[in-house]
Amino acid sequence: MTGFRPQRPRPDLLTSVSLLLLVLVAVLLLVPLLGGPLPNPLLIVLLLAARLVLQFLRARRNPGLKRPAAWAFDLLLIGLLLWTAANRPAG
């Protein structure tokens, strides 16, 4: 038996960056649960918006990646975060 293993397909650059953005959002949201400071909601919005743009770009390359429900969920989260940021008490 030879030591040949079939190569698994590697994720493309857009997929890797999208995953990295998602991990960054998860870490920023986890920090307050561990006793750290609250992240700025606008930073979370910016990261989610960048991820949404990457999802659109990936879907243009591969039509099988079109997931309007996931995009709607991201847009809903972005809207809720913007609403929260707008209604934050000053200070």
N, CA, C and O atoms as a GROMACS GRO file, in nm:
protein
  364
    1MET      N    1   0.084  -0.117   0.000
    1MET     CA    2   0.000   0.000   0.000
    1MET      C    3   0.089   0.124   0.000
    1MET      O    4   0.184   0.134   0.079
    2THR      N    5   0.060   0.216  -0.087
    2THR     CA    6   0.140   0.337  -0.094
    2THR      C    7   0.087   0.440   0.004
    2THR      O    8  -0.025   0.428   0.054
    3GLY      N    9   0.165   0.540   0.029
    3GLY     CA   10   0.125   0.645   0.122
    3GLY      C   11   0.048   0.757   0.054
    3GLY      O   12   0.040   0.868   0.106
    4PHE      N   13  -0.010   0.727  -0.061
    4PHE     CA   14  -0.083   0.831  -0.135
    4PHE      C   15  -0.218   0.857  -0.069
    4PHE      O   16  -0.298   0.765  -0.047
    5ARG      N   17  -0.243   0.984  -0.039
    5ARG     CA   18  -0.374   1.024   0.011
    5ARG      C   19  -0.431   1.125  -0.086
    5ARG      O   20  -0.362   1.216  -0.131
    6PRO      N   21  -0.558   1.108  -0.119
    6PRO     CA   22  -0.617   1.207  -0.210
    6PRO      C   23  -0.623   1.344  -0.142
    6PRO      O   24  -0.654   1.355  -0.024
    7GLN      N   25  -0.592   1.445  -0.219
    7GLN     CA   26  -0.594   1.581  -0.167
    7GLN      C   27  -0.738   1.630  -0.154
    7GLN      O   28  -0.818   1.619  -0.247
    8ARG      N   29  -0.768   1.684  -0.038
    8ARG     CA   30  -0.898   1.748  -0.021
    8ARG      C   31  -0.892   1.886  -0.084
    8ARG      O   32  -0.788   1.950  -0.081
    9PRO      N   33  -1.001   1.930  -0.141
    9PRO     CA   34  -0.998   2.064  -0.201
    9PRO      C   35  -0.980   2.171  -0.093
    9PRO      O   36  -1.043   2.166   0.012
   10ARG      N   37  -0.894   2.264  -0.121
   10ARG     CA   38  -0.868   2.374  -0.029
   10ARG      C   39  -0.970   2.484  -0.051
   10ARG      O   40  -1.013   2.508  -0.164
   11PRO      N   41  -1.010   2.553   0.058
   11PRO     CA   42  -1.103   2.665   0.038
   11PRO      C   43  -1.033   2.779  -0.037
   11PRO      O   44  -0.912   2.800  -0.022
   12ASP      N   45  -1.110   2.850  -0.116
   12ASP     CA   46  -1.052   2.962  -0.188
   12ASP      C   47  -1.031   3.081  -0.093
   12ASP      O   48  -1.069   3.075   0.024
   13LEU      N   49  -0.972   3.187  -0.144
   13LEU     CA   50  -0.936   3.302  -0.062
   13LEU      C   51  -1.060   3.368  -0.002
   13LEU      O   52  -1.059   3.404   0.116
   14LEU      N   53  -1.166   3.385  -0.082
   14LEU     CA   54  -1.287   3.450  -0.031
   14LEU      C   55  -1.350   3.370   0.082
   14LEU      O   56  -1.400   3.427   0.179
   15THR      N   57  -1.349   3.239   0.070
   15THR     CA   58  -1.404   3.154   0.175
   15THR      C   59  -1.322   3.166   0.303
   15THR      O   60  -1.377   3.175   0.412
   16SER      N   61  -1.191   3.167   0.289
   16SER     CA   62  -1.104   3.178   0.406
   16SER      C   63  -1.122   3.312   0.477
   16SER      O   64  -1.127   3.317   0.600
   17VAL      N   65  -1.131   3.420   0.400
   17VAL     CA   66  -1.149   3.552   0.459
   17VAL      C   67  -1.286   3.562   0.527
   17VAL      O   68  -1.297   3.620   0.635
   18SER      N   69  -1.388   3.505   0.465
   18SER     CA   70  -1.522   3.506   0.525
   18SER      C   71  -1.522   3.431   0.658
   18SER      O   72  -1.582   3.476   0.755
   19LEU      N   73  -1.456   3.317   0.662
   19LEU     CA   74  -1.447   3.242   0.786
   19LEU      C   75  -1.369   3.318   0.891
   19LEU      O   76  -1.405   3.316   1.009
   20LEU      N   77  -1.262   3.385   0.851
   20LEU     CA   78  -1.182   3.464   0.943
   20LEU      C   79  -1.265   3.578   1.003
   20LEU      O   80  -1.256   3.605   1.123
   21LEU      N   81  -1.346   3.644   0.921
   21LEU     CA   82  -1.433   3.750   0.970
   21LEU      C   83  -1.536   3.695   1.069
   21LEU      O   84  -1.564   3.758   1.171
   22LEU      N   85  -1.590   3.580   1.039
   22LEU     CA   86  -1.688   3.518   1.128
   22LEU      C   87  -1.625   3.481   1.262
   22LEU      O   88  -1.687   3.499   1.367
   23VAL      N   89  -1.503   3.428   1.259
   23VAL     CA   90  -1.432   3.395   1.383
   23VAL      C   91  -1.404   3.521   1.464
   23VAL      O   92  -1.416   3.521   1.586
   24LEU      N   93  -1.366   3.629   1.395
   24LEU     CA   94  -1.339   3.755   1.463
   24LEU      C   95  -1.465   3.810   1.531
   24LEU      O   96  -1.458   3.859   1.644
   25VAL      N   97  -1.578   3.802   1.463
   25VAL     CA   98  -1.705   3.845   1.524
   25VAL      C   99  -1.736   3.759   1.646
   25VAL      O  100  -1.778   3.811   1.750
   26ALA      N  101  -1.717   3.629   1.634
   26ALA     CA  102  -1.744   3.539   1.746
   26ALA      C  103  -1.656   3.572   1.866
   26ALA      O  104  -1.703   3.572   1.980
   27VAL      N  105  -1.528   3.599   1.842
   27VAL     CA  106  -1.437   3.634   1.953
   27VAL      C  107  -1.479   3.766   2.017
   27VAL      O  108  -1.480   3.777   2.139
   28LEU      N  109  -1.513   3.864   1.935
   28LEU     CA  110  -1.555   3.994   1.990
   28LEU      C  111  -1.683   3.981   2.073
   28LEU      O  112  -1.700   4.053   2.171
   29LEU      N  113  -1.772   3.891   2.034
   29LEU     CA  114  -1.895   3.873   2.110
   29LEU      C  115  -1.874   3.784   2.233
   29LEU      O  116  -1.953   3.789   2.326
   30LEU      N  117  -1.769   3.705   2.233
   30LEU     CA  118  -1.740   3.618   2.346
   30LEU      C  119  -1.664   3.690   2.457
   30LEU      O  120  -1.677   3.654   2.574
   31VAL      N  121  -1.586   3.790   2.422
   31VAL     CA  122  -1.504   3.862   2.520
   31VAL      C  123  -1.587   3.917   2.637
   31VAL      O  124  -1.545   3.901   2.752
   32PRO      N  125  -1.702   3.981   2.613
   32PRO     CA  126  -1.779   4.032   2.728
   32PRO      C  127  -1.828   3.920   2.821
   32PRO      O  128  -1.844   3.942   2.941
   33LEU      N  129  -1.853   3.804   2.766
   33LEU     CA  130  -1.897   3.692   2.851
   33LEU      C  131  -1.786   3.645   2.944
   33LEU      O  132  -1.812   3.584   3.048
   34LEU      N  133  -1.661   3.672   2.905
   34LEU     CA  134  -1.546   3.633   2.986
   34LEU      C  135  -1.498   3.747   3.076
   34LEU      O  136  -1.391   3.738   3.136
   35GLY      N  137  -1.578   3.854   3.085
   35GLY     CA  138  -1.544   3.965   3.174
   35GLY      C  139  -1.475   4.081   3.107
   35GLY      O  140  -1.433   4.174   3.175
   36GLY      N  141  -1.461   4.078   2.976
   36GLY     CA  142  -1.395   4.186   2.904
   36GLY      C  143  -1.491   4.298   2.871
   36GLY      O  144  -1.609   4.293   2.905
   37PRO      N  145  -1.441   4.400   2.804
   37PRO     CA  146  -1.526   4.514   2.766
   37PRO      C  147  -1.620   4.478   2.652
   37PRO      O  148  -1.595   4.387   2.573
   38LEU      N  149  -1.729   4.554   2.644
   38LEU     CA  150  -1.822   4.536   2.532
   38LEU      C  151  -1.760   4.592   2.405
   38LEU      O  152  -1.702   4.700   2.406
   39PRO      N  153  -1.772   4.519   2.295
   39PRO     CA  154  -1.720   4.573   2.169
   39PRO      C  155  -1.813   4.681   2.116
   39PRO      O  156  -1.932   4.684   2.149
   40ASN      N  157  -1.760   4.768   2.035
   40ASN     CA  158  -1.841   4.871   1.970
   40ASN      C  159  -1.933   4.802   1.870
   40ASN      O  160  -1.886   4.728   1.784
   41PRO      N  161  -2.064   4.826   1.878
   41PRO     CA  162  -2.156   4.761   1.783
   41PRO      C  163  -2.125   4.796   1.638
   41PRO      O  164  -2.150   4.716   1.549
   42LEU      N  165  -2.072   4.915   1.614
   42LEU     CA  166  -2.041   4.953   1.477
   42LEU      C  167  -1.926   4.870   1.420
   42LEU      O  168  -1.922   4.846   1.299
   43LEU      N  169  -1.835   4.825   1.504
   43LEU     CA  170  -1.729   4.736   1.459
   43LEU      C  171  -1.787   4.601   1.416
   43LEU      O  172  -1.748   4.545   1.314
   44ILE      N  173  -1.881   4.551   1.495
   44ILE     CA  174  -1.946   4.425   1.460
   44ILE      C  175  -2.024   4.441   1.329
   44ILE      O  176  -2.021   4.352   1.244
   45VAL      N  177  -2.092   4.554   1.314
   45VAL     CA  178  -2.167   4.581   1.191
   45VAL      C  179  -2.072   4.584   1.071
   45VAL      O  180  -2.102   4.527   0.966
   46LEU      N  181  -1.958   4.651   1.088
   46LEU     CA  182  -1.862   4.659   0.978
   46LEU      C  183  -1.811   4.520   0.939
   46LEU      O  184  -1.800   4.490   0.820
   47LEU      N  185  -1.780   4.437   1.037
   47LEU     CA  186  -1.732   4.301   1.008
   47LEU      C  187  -1.840   4.217   0.940
   47LEU      O  188  -1.811   4.142   0.846
   48LEU      N  189  -1.964   4.228   0.988
   48LEU     CA  190  -2.074   4.151   0.927
   48LEU      C  191  -2.103   4.201   0.785
   48LEU      O  192  -2.135   4.121   0.697
   49ALA      N  193  -2.094   4.332   0.764
   49ALA     CA  194  -2.117   4.386   0.630
   49ALA      C  195  -2.007   4.340   0.534
   49ALA      O  196  -2.035   4.307   0.419
   50ALA      N  197  -1.884   4.337   0.582
   50ALA     CA  198  -1.775   4.288   0.497
   50ALA      C  199  -1.797   4.141   0.462
   50ALA      O  200  -1.772   4.099   0.349
   51ARG      N  201  -1.843   4.064   0.560
   51ARG     CA  202  -1.871   3.922   0.534
   51ARG      C  203  -1.986   3.906   0.434
   51ARG      O  204  -1.984   3.816   0.350
   52LEU      N  205  -2.086   3.992   0.444
   52LEU     CA  206  -2.198   3.987   0.350
   52LEU      C  207  -2.152   4.018   0.208
   52LEU      O  208  -2.197   3.954   0.113
   53VAL      N  209  -2.064   4.115   0.193
   53VAL     CA  210  -2.009   4.147   0.061
   53VAL      C  211  -1.931   4.026   0.007
   53VAL      O  212  -1.942   3.993  -0.112
   54LEU      N  213  -1.853   3.961   0.093
   54LEU     CA  214  -1.780   3.842   0.049
   54LEU      C  215  -1.875   3.731   0.007
   54LEU      O  216  -1.848   3.659  -0.089
   55GLN      N  217  -1.986   3.715   0.078
   55GLN     CA  218  -2.084   3.613   0.041
   55GLN      C  219  -2.142   3.642  -0.097
   55GLN      O  220  -2.160   3.551  -0.177
   56PHE      N  221  -2.172   3.769  -0.125
   56PHE     CA  222  -2.223   3.806  -0.258
   56PHE      C  223  -2.119   3.776  -0.365
   56PHE      O  224  -2.153   3.724  -0.472
   57LEU      N  225  -1.993   3.810  -0.338
   57LEU     CA  226  -1.888   3.784  -0.437
   57LEU      C  227  -1.871   3.635  -0.461
   57LEU      O  228  -1.853   3.592  -0.576
   58ARG      N  229  -1.876   3.555  -0.356
   58ARG     CA  230  -1.865   3.410  -0.373
   58ARG      C  231  -1.982   3.356  -0.453
   58ARG      O  232  -1.965   3.266  -0.535
   59ALA      N  233  -2.102   3.409  -0.430
   59ALA     CA  234  -2.220   3.361  -0.502
   59ALA      C  235  -2.214   3.399  -0.650
   59ALA      O  236  -2.270   3.328  -0.734
   60ARG      N  237  -2.148   3.508  -0.683
   60ARG     CA  238  -2.133   3.545  -0.824
   60ARG      C  239  -2.041   3.448  -0.896
   60ARG      O  240  -2.060   3.418  -1.014
   61ARG      N  241  -1.940   3.397  -0.824
   61ARG     CA  242  -1.849   3.298  -0.883
   61ARG      C  243  -1.913   3.161  -0.894
   61ARG      O  244  -1.893   3.090  -0.992
   62ASN      N  245  -1.990   3.125  -0.793
   62ASN     CA  246  -2.051   2.992  -0.788
   62ASN      C  247  -2.199   3.007  -0.755
   62ASN      O  248  -2.232   3.032  -0.639
   63PRO      N  249  -2.288   2.994  -0.851
   63PRO     CA  250  -2.431   3.014  -0.826
   63PRO      C  251  -2.488   2.918  -0.721
   63PRO      O  252  -2.594   2.945  -0.664
   64GLY      N  253  -2.420   2.808  -0.695
   64GLY     CA  254  -2.467   2.715  -0.592
   64GLY      C  255  -2.454   2.770  -0.451
   64GLY      O  256  -2.508   2.712  -0.356
   65LEU      N  257  -2.384   2.881  -0.437
   65LEU     CA  258  -2.364   2.941  -0.304
   65LEU      C  259  -2.464   3.051  -0.273
   65LEU      O  260  -2.453   3.119  -0.172
   66LYS      N  261  -2.562   3.069  -0.361
   66LYS     CA  262  -2.664   3.171  -0.334
   66LYS      C  263  -2.754   3.122  -0.221
   66LYS      O  264  -2.822   3.020  -0.232
   67ARG      N  265  -2.752   3.198  -0.111
   67ARG     CA  266  -2.834   3.163   0.006
   67ARG      C  267  -2.903   3.289   0.056
   67ARG      O  268  -2.855   3.353   0.150
   68PRO      N  269  -3.014   3.324  -0.004
   68PRO     CA  270  -3.082   3.448   0.036
   68PRO      C  271  -3.127   3.448   0.182
   68PRO      O  272  -3.132   3.555   0.244
   69ALA      N  273  -3.159   3.334   0.238
   69ALA     CA  274  -3.200   3.331   0.379
   69ALA      C  275  -3.084   3.369   0.471
   69ALA      O  276  -3.104   3.440   0.569
   70ALA      N  277  -2.965   3.324   0.439
   70ALA     CA  278  -2.847   3.360   0.518
   70ALA      C  279  -2.817   3.509   0.503
   70ALA      O  280  -2.780   3.575   0.600
   71TRP      N  281  -2.834   3.562   0.382
   71TRP     CA  282  -2.811   3.704   0.361
   71TRP      C  283  -2.914   3.786   0.440
   71TRP      O  284  -2.880   3.888   0.499
   72ALA      N  285  -3.039   3.741   0.439
   72ALA     CA  286  -3.143   3.812   0.513
   72ALA      C  287  -3.114   3.810   0.663
   72ALA      O  288  -3.137   3.910   0.732
   73PHE      N  289  -3.064   3.698   0.713
   73PHE     CA  290  -3.029   3.688   0.855
   73PHE      C  291  -2.915   3.786   0.889
   73PHE      O  292  -2.920   3.853   0.991
   74ASP      N  293  -2.815   3.792   0.803
   74ASP     CA  294  -2.705   3.887   0.825
   74ASP      C  295  -2.756   4.031   0.821
   74ASP      O  296  -2.716   4.113   0.904
   75LEU      N  297  -2.843   4.062   0.726
   75LEU     CA  298  -2.899   4.197   0.718
   75LEU      C  299  -2.983   4.229   0.841
   75LEU      O  300  -2.982   4.343   0.889
   76LEU      N  301  -3.056   4.131   0.892
   76LEU     CA  302  -3.134   4.151   1.014
   76LEU      C  303  -3.042   4.179   1.133
   76LEU      O  304  -3.070   4.269   1.212
   77LEU      N  305  -2.935   4.104   1.145
   77LEU     CA  306  -2.839   4.128   1.253
   77LEU      C  307  -2.776   4.266   1.241
   77LEU      O  308  -2.760   4.337   1.341
   78ILE      N  309  -2.740   4.305   1.120
   78ILE     CA  310  -2.681   4.437   1.099
   78ILE      C  311  -2.781   4.546   1.138
   78ILE      O  312  -2.745   4.644   1.203
   79GLY      N  313  -2.905   4.530   1.097
   79GLY     CA  314  -3.008   4.627   1.134
   79GLY      C  315  -3.030   4.636   1.284
   79GLY      O  316  -3.042   4.746   1.338
   80LEU      N  317  -3.034   4.523   1.351
   80LEU     CA  318  -3.051   4.525   1.497
   80LEU      C  319  -2.932   4.590   1.567
   80LEU      O  320  -2.950   4.664   1.664
   81LEU      N  321  -2.813   4.563   1.519
   81LEU     CA  322  -2.695   4.625   1.579
   81LEU      C  323  -2.692   4.776   1.556
   81LEU      O  324  -2.656   4.852   1.645
   82LEU      N  325  -2.731   4.820   1.437
   82LEU     CA  326  -2.738   4.964   1.411
   82LEU      C  327  -2.844   5.030   1.498
   82LEU      O  328  -2.823   5.140   1.549
   83TRP      N  329  -2.957   4.964   1.515
   83TRP     CA  330  -3.063   5.017   1.601
   83TRP      C  331  -3.014   5.026   1.746
   83TRP      O  332  -3.041   5.124   1.815
   84THR      N  333  -2.942   4.923   1.791
   84THR     CA  334  -2.887   4.924   1.926
   84THR      C  335  -2.785   5.036   1.942
   84THR      O  336  -2.785   5.105   2.044
   85ALA      N  337  -2.700   5.054   1.843
   85ALA     CA  338  -2.598   5.160   1.850
   85ALA      C  339  -2.664   5.298   1.851
   85ALA      O  340  -2.615   5.389   1.918
   86ALA      N  341  -2.772   5.315   1.777
   86ALA     CA  342  -2.839   5.444   1.771
   86ALA      C  343  -2.912   5.476   1.901
   86ALA      O  344  -2.927   5.592   1.937
   87ASN      N  345  -2.958   5.374   1.970
   87ASN     CA  346  -3.035   5.395   2.094
   87ASN      C  347  -2.951   5.378   2.219
   87ASN      O  348  -3.006   5.370   2.329
   88ARG      N  349  -2.821   5.372   2.206
   88ARG     CA  350  -2.732   5.362   2.321
   88ARG      C  351  -2.732   5.492   2.400
   88ARG      O  352  -2.725   5.600   2.341
   89PRO      N  353  -2.739   5.483   2.532
   89PRO     CA  354  -2.730   5.607   2.609
   89PRO      C  355  -2.591   5.669   2.596
   89PRO      O  356  -2.491   5.598   2.589
   90ALA      N  357  -2.587   5.801   2.593
   90ALA     CA  358  -2.458   5.870   2.582
   90ALA      C  359  -2.380   5.856   2.711
   90ALA      O  360  -2.435   5.856   2.821
   91GLY      N  361  -2.249   5.844   2.694
   91GLY     CA  362  -2.164   5.839   2.813
   91GLY      C  363  -2.096   5.717   2.833
   91GLY      O  364  -2.022   5.703   2.931
   0.00000   0.00000   0.00000
